[in-house]
């Protein structure tokens, strides 16, 4: 039986979307997780679909069975012994990674490389993998201590589910160190690219954006882009040169993954530019570049991955305050039973699909 100070009416079994291997996910009935001392059981109300999880599923990057989903917002249902900061009924956002703060990488603030950070601390069952695509998740003790944020009254679970992805984007933008007036080019205006556009505009940068879907280009203008281009019909390089006195962009963010896109980022940037790779998360992806374009051109290429515990409070504030209009990004809200359709929409977006939210309690 769970070790708990207080228990609400929680079913002994629940529904979850279980990754079965061979790019297959099936909604199954499994035992509701039990919790131990220092832990929480959270009823999942909303979980956003992230392309990082989709890559793991579609390319079979991790061994099954697992339950993915990490952009999780819900309600505390049970509280383990020794937990004093949360109680049943609290509305919360749950991060699934938290670093130790004491190792070599933590001292350098490279939290995503910390061995403890790499150990996932939220599960719905099986090998921990986030678990948000289920009706309940078990939040382990080190996550409870530092990786759970309360949701203010009046804020929807849907909006709250953006706290984790906003954190990851904010981390990347801060690494870019944009200065007011600099020209930033964002390649891709999916949910992540649009969040990047919002955050860059907030920094005072002039934002240019590209995407092949017209509705996304239009939305990017509402999110802070000065101009948005279809790379199939517009010479983006010429446009960037025309807006930068023929230099090229001061910084480029590659917010989507496609062959040749990193090379395009280099060619559309000025000498000495910063180029952030944000979507290149699969070991199967390969990049070929001119060495001289980096060395002689004195460009800096770097990556940013996952969230920063240092930005947890700020990312929550940006979402909860409404400073970032994240509600504009939600296109679909689907129950757990239709998660395969949700994945297909995310993998093969049409003119309507953007951020897709799974609602496991529907």
NORCOR-V913381 format. One record per pair of residues at least 24 apart in sequence whose C-alpha atoms are under 10 Angstrom apart, sorted by the first residue. I is the first residue (numbers start at 1). J is the second residue. Records with the same first field share a line. If there is no record, write none. Layout:
# NORCOR-V913381
I: J + J
This chain:
# NORCOR-V913381
1: 34 + 35 + 36
2: 33 + 34 + 35 + 36 + 37 + 39 + 41 + 78 + 79 + 80 + 81
3: 34 + 35 + 36 + 37 + 38 + 39 + 78 + 79 + 80 + 81 + 82
4: 34 + 35 + 36 + 37 + 38 + 39 + 40 + 41 + 78 + 79 + 80 + 81 + 82 + 83
5: 37 + 78 + 79 + 80 + 81 + 82 + 83 + 87 + 88
6: 77 + 78 + 79 + 80 + 81 + 87 + 88
7: 41 + 77 + 78 + 79 + 80 + 88
8: 76 + 77 + 78 + 79 + 88 + 89
9: 77 + 78
10: 41 + 43 + 77 + 78 + 136
11: 136
13: 135 + 136
14: 124 + 134 + 135 + 136 + 360 + 361
15: 124 + 133 + 134 + 135 + 136 + 336 + 337 + 360 + 361
16: 66 + 67 + 68 + 124 + 125 + 131 + 132 + 133 + 134 + 135 + 136 + 137 + 336 + 337 + 339 + 360
17: 66 + 67 + 68 + 69 + 124 + 131 + 132 + 133 + 134 + 135 + 336 + 337 + 338 + 339 + 340 + 360
18: 64 + 65 + 66 + 67 + 68 + 124 + 125 + 126 + 131 + 133 + 134
19: 56 + 57 + 60 + 62 + 63 + 64 + 65 + 66 + 67 + 68
20: 57 + 60 + 63 + 64 + 65 + 66 + 67
21: 56 + 57 + 58 + 59 + 60 + 61 + 62 + 63 + 64 + 65 + 66
22: 57 + 58 + 59 + 60 + 63 + 64
23: 54 + 55 + 56 + 57 + 58 + 59 + 60 + 61 + 64
24: 57 + 58 + 60 + 64 + 340
25: 57 + 58 + 64 + 65 + 66 + 67 + 68 + 339 + 340 + 343
26: 67 + 337 + 339 + 340
27: 67 + 133 + 134 + 336 + 337 + 338 + 339 + 340
28: 134 + 337
29: 134
30: 124 + 125 + 134
31: 124 + 125 + 136
32: 124 + 125 + 134 + 135 + 136 + 137 + 138
33: 123 + 124 + 125 + 126 + 136 + 137 + 138 + 139
34: 78 + 80 + 124 + 125 + 136 + 137 + 138
35: 78 + 79 + 80 + 81 + 137 + 138 + 139 + 140 + 141
36: 79 + 80 + 81 + 82 + 138 + 139 + 140 + 141
37: 79 + 80 + 81 + 82 + 83 + 140 + 141
38: 79 + 80 + 81 + 82 + 83 + 84 + 139 + 140 + 141 + 142 + 143 + 144 + 145
39: 78 + 79 + 80 + 81 + 82 + 83 + 122 + 138 + 139 + 140 + 141 + 142 + 143 + 144 + 145
40: 75 + 76 + 77 + 78 + 79 + 80 + 81 + 83 + 86 + 87 + 88 + 122 + 137 + 138 + 139 + 140 + 141 + 143 + 144 + 148
41: 74 + 75 + 76 + 77 + 78 + 79 + 80 + 88 + 122 + 123 + 124 + 136 + 137 + 138 + 139 + 140
42: 72 + 73 + 74 + 75 + 76 + 77 + 78 + 79 + 88 + 89 + 90 + 91 + 92 + 93 + 94 + 122 + 124 + 132 + 135 + 136 + 137 + 138 + 139
43: 72 + 73 + 74 + 75 + 76 + 77 + 78 + 89 + 91 + 92 + 132 + 134 + 135 + 136 + 137 + 138 + 360 + 361
44: 72 + 73 + 74 + 75 + 76 + 77 + 92 + 93 + 94 + 131 + 132 + 133 + 134 + 135 + 136 + 137 + 157 + 358 + 359 + 360 + 361
45: 72 + 73 + 74 + 75 + 91 + 92 + 132 + 133 + 134 + 135 + 136 + 156 + 157 + 158 + 161 + 357 + 358 + 359 + 360 + 361 + 362
46: 71 + 72 + 73 + 74 + 93 + 132 + 133 + 134 + 135 + 156 + 157 + 158 + 159 + 160 + 161 + 162 + 333 + 334 + 335 + 357 + 358 + 359 + 360 + 361
47: 71 + 72 + 73 + 74 + 93 + 131 + 132 + 133 + 134 + 157 + 158 + 160 + 161 + 162 + 333 + 336 + 356 + 357 + 358 + 359 + 360
48: 72 + 73 + 132 + 133 + 158 + 159 + 160 + 161 + 162 + 164 + 165 + 330 + 333 + 355 + 356 + 357 + 358 + 359
49: 132 + 133 + 161 + 339 + 342 + 343 + 346 + 355 + 356 + 357 + 358
50: 165 + 191 + 192 + 343 + 346 + 355 + 356 + 357
51: 191 + 192 + 256 + 279 + 281 + 343 + 346 + 347
52: 279 + 280 + 281 + 282 + 306
53: 129 + 130 + 343
54: 343 + 344 + 346 + 347
55: 281 + 282 + 347
56: 281 + 282
57: 343
58: 343 + 347
59: 282 + 284
61: 282 + 283 + 284
62: 127 + 129
63: 127
64: 126 + 127
65: 125 + 126 + 127 + 128 + 129
66: 123 + 124 + 125 + 126 + 127 + 128 + 129 + 130 + 131
67: 123 + 124 + 125 + 126 + 127 + 128 + 129 + 130 + 131 + 132 + 133 + 134 + 137
68: 122 + 123 + 124 + 127 + 128 + 129 + 130 + 131 + 132 + 133 + 134
69: 96 + 122 + 123 + 124 + 129 + 130 + 131 + 132 + 133 + 134 + 358
70: 94 + 95 + 96 + 97 + 120 + 122 + 123 + 129 + 130 + 131 + 132 + 133 + 161 + 164 + 165
71: 95 + 96 + 130 + 131 + 132 + 133 + 158 + 160 + 161 + 162 + 163 + 164 + 165 + 357 + 358
72: 96 + 122 + 130 + 131 + 132 + 133 + 137 + 157 + 158 + 160 + 161 + 162 + 163 + 164 + 357 + 358
73: 132 + 148 + 149 + 150 + 151 + 156 + 157 + 158 + 159 + 160 + 161 + 162 + 163 + 164 + 359
74: 132 + 135 + 136 + 137 + 150 + 151 + 156 + 157 + 158 + 160 + 161 + 359
75: 136 + 150 + 151 + 157
76: 136 + 137 + 139
77: 136 + 137
78: 138
79: 139
80: 139 + 140 + 141
82: 141
83: 141 + 144 + 145
84: 145
85: 144 + 145 + 148 + 150
86: 144 + 148 + 149 + 150
90: 149 + 150 + 151 + 152
91: 148 + 149 + 150 + 151 + 152 + 153 + 155 + 156 + 157 + 160
92: 148 + 149 + 150 + 151 + 152 + 157 + 160 + 161
93: 147 + 148 + 149 + 150 + 151 + 157 + 160 + 161 + 162 + 163 + 164 + 316
94: 121 + 122 + 130 + 132 + 137 + 139 + 143 + 144 + 146 + 147 + 148 + 149 + 150 + 160 + 161 + 163 + 164
95: 120 + 121 + 122 + 130 + 139 + 143 + 144 + 146 + 147 + 148 + 149 + 163 + 164 + 307 + 309 + 312
96: 120 + 121 + 122 + 123 + 128 + 129 + 130 + 131 + 132 + 139 + 140 + 142 + 143 + 144 + 147 + 148 + 164 + 307
97: 121 + 122 + 130 + 142 + 143 + 146 + 147 + 306 + 307 + 308 + 309
98: 142 + 143 + 144 + 145 + 146 + 147 + 148 + 307 + 308 + 309
99: 142 + 143 + 146 + 147 + 308 + 309
100: 142
101: 309
109: 308 + 309 + 310
110: 304 + 305 + 308
111: 305 + 306 + 307 + 308 + 309 + 310
112: 304 + 305 + 306 + 307 + 308 + 309
113: 305 + 306
116: 142
117: 143 + 306 + 307
121: 147
132: 358 + 359 + 360
133: 335 + 336 + 339 + 358 + 359 + 360
134: 336 + 358 + 359 + 360 + 361
135: 336 + 359 + 360 + 361 + 362
136: 360 + 361
146: 309 + 312
147: 309 + 312
148: 312
149: 312 + 313 + 316
150: 316
151: 316 + 320
152: 320 + 321
153: 320
154: 320
155: 319 + 320 + 321 + 322
156: 320 + 327
157: 357 + 359
158: 326 + 327 + 330 + 333 + 356 + 357 + 358 + 359
159: 319 + 320 + 322 + 325 + 326 + 327 + 328 + 329 + 330 + 357
160: 316 + 319 + 320 + 326 + 327
161: 316 + 319 + 326 + 357
162: 195 + 315 + 316 + 318 + 319 + 320 + 326 + 327 + 329 + 355
163: 307 + 312 + 313 + 314 + 315 + 316 + 317 + 318 + 319 + 320 + 326
164: 306 + 307 + 308 + 311 + 312 + 315 + 316 + 319
165: 191 + 192 + 195 + 306 + 307 + 315
166: 192 + 195 + 196 + 198 + 199 + 307 + 311 + 312 + 314 + 315 + 316 + 318 + 319 + 324 + 326
167: 195 + 306 + 307 + 308 + 309 + 310 + 311 + 312 + 313 + 314 + 315 + 316 + 318 + 319
168: 192 + 195 + 196 + 278 + 304 + 305 + 306 + 307 + 308 + 311 + 312 + 315
169: 193 + 194 + 195 + 196 + 197 + 198 + 199 + 200 + 255 + 278 + 304 + 305 + 306 + 307 + 308 + 315
170: 195 + 196 + 198 + 199 + 200 + 307 + 308 + 311 + 312 + 314 + 315 + 318
171: 304 + 305 + 306 + 307 + 308 + 309 + 310 + 311 + 312 + 315
172: 196 + 199 + 253 + 276 + 277 + 278 + 302 + 303 + 304 + 305 + 306 + 307 + 308
173: 197 + 199 + 200 + 203 + 253 + 276 + 304
174: 199 + 200 + 203 + 304
175: 274 + 276 + 302 + 303 + 304
176: 200 + 250 + 251 + 252 + 253 + 273 + 274 + 275 + 276 + 300 + 301 + 302 + 303 + 304
177: 203 + 251 + 274
178: 203 + 204 + 205 + 206 + 250 + 251 + 274
179: 203 + 204 + 205 + 206 + 250
180: 204 + 205 + 206
181: 205 + 206 + 207 + 250
182: 206 + 207 + 244 + 249 + 250 + 251
183: 207 + 208 + 226 + 240 + 243 + 244 + 248 + 249 + 250 + 251 + 252 + 269
184: 208 + 209 + 225 + 240 + 248 + 249 + 250 + 251 + 252 + 253 + 269 + 273 + 274 + 275
185: 209 + 210 + 225 + 227 + 228 + 236 + 240 + 248 + 249 + 250 + 251 + 252 + 253 + 254 + 265 + 268 + 269 + 275
186: 210 + 211 + 225 + 228 + 249 + 251 + 252 + 253 + 254 + 255 + 256 + 265 + 276
187: 211 + 228 + 229 + 231 + 252 + 253 + 254 + 255 + 256 + 257 + 261 + 262 + 264 + 265
188: 212 + 213 + 216 + 217 + 220 + 228 + 253 + 254 + 255 + 256 + 257 + 258 + 261 + 279
189: 213 + 215 + 216 + 217 + 218 + 219 + 220 + 228 + 255 + 256 + 354
190: 216 + 217 + 219 + 220 + 255 + 256 + 329 + 346 + 349 + 353 + 354 + 355
191: 216 + 255 + 256 + 326 + 328 + 329 + 330 + 353 + 354 + 355 + 356
192: 255 + 256 + 278 + 279 + 329 + 354 + 355
193: 220 + 253 + 254 + 255 + 256 + 278 + 279
194: 219 + 220 + 221 + 222 + 223 + 224 + 225 + 255 + 326 + 328 + 329
195: 220 + 223 + 224 + 255 + 324 + 325 + 326 + 329
196: 223 + 224 + 253 + 254 + 255
197: 221 + 222 + 223 + 224 + 225 + 226 + 253
198: 222 + 223 + 224 + 225 + 323 + 324 + 325 + 326
199: 223 + 224 + 318 + 323 + 324
200: 224 + 225
201: 225 + 226
202: 323 + 324
205: 250 + 251
206: 249 + 250
207: 249 + 251 + 252
208: 236 + 239 + 240 + 243 + 249 + 252
209: 236 + 252 + 253
210: 234 + 236
211: 256
212: 351
213: 349 + 350 + 351 + 352
214: 351 + 352
215: 350 + 351 + 352 + 353 + 354
216: 329 + 351 + 352 + 353 + 354
219: 328 + 329
222: 325 + 328
223: 324 + 325 + 326 + 328 + 329
236: 264 + 268
237: 264 + 265 + 267 + 268 + 269
238: 268
239: 268
240: 268 + 269 + 270
241: 268 + 269 + 270
244: 269 + 270
246: 270
247: 271 + 273
248: 273
249: 273 + 274 + 275
250: 274 + 275 + 299
251: 275 + 276 + 299 + 300 + 301
252: 276 + 277 + 301
253: 277 + 278 + 279 + 301 + 303
254: 278 + 279 + 280 + 303
255: 279 + 280
256: 280
257: 281 + 282 + 285
258: 285
259: 285 + 286 + 287 + 288
260: 286 + 287 + 288 + 289
261: 287
262: 286 + 287 + 288 + 289 + 301
263: 287 + 288 + 289 + 290 + 293
264: 289
265: 301
266: 290 + 293 + 294 + 297 + 299 + 300 + 301
267: 293
269: 297 + 299
270: 297 + 298 + 299
271: 295 + 296 + 297 + 298 + 299 + 300
272: 296 + 297 + 298 + 299 + 300
273: 297 + 298 + 299 + 300 + 301
274: 298 + 299 + 300 + 301 + 302
275: 299 + 300 + 301 + 302 + 303
276: 300 + 301 + 302 + 303 + 304
277: 301 + 302 + 303 + 304 + 305
278: 302 + 303 + 304 + 305 + 306
279: 303 + 304 + 305
280: 304 + 305
281: 305
326: 355
327: 355
328: 354 + 355
329: 353 + 354 + 355 + 356
330: 354 + 355 + 356 + 357
331: 355 + 356 + 357
332: 356 + 357 + 358
333: 357 + 358 + 359 + 362
334: 358 + 359 + 360 + 362
335: 359 + 360 + 361 + 362
336: 360 + 361 + 362
337: 362
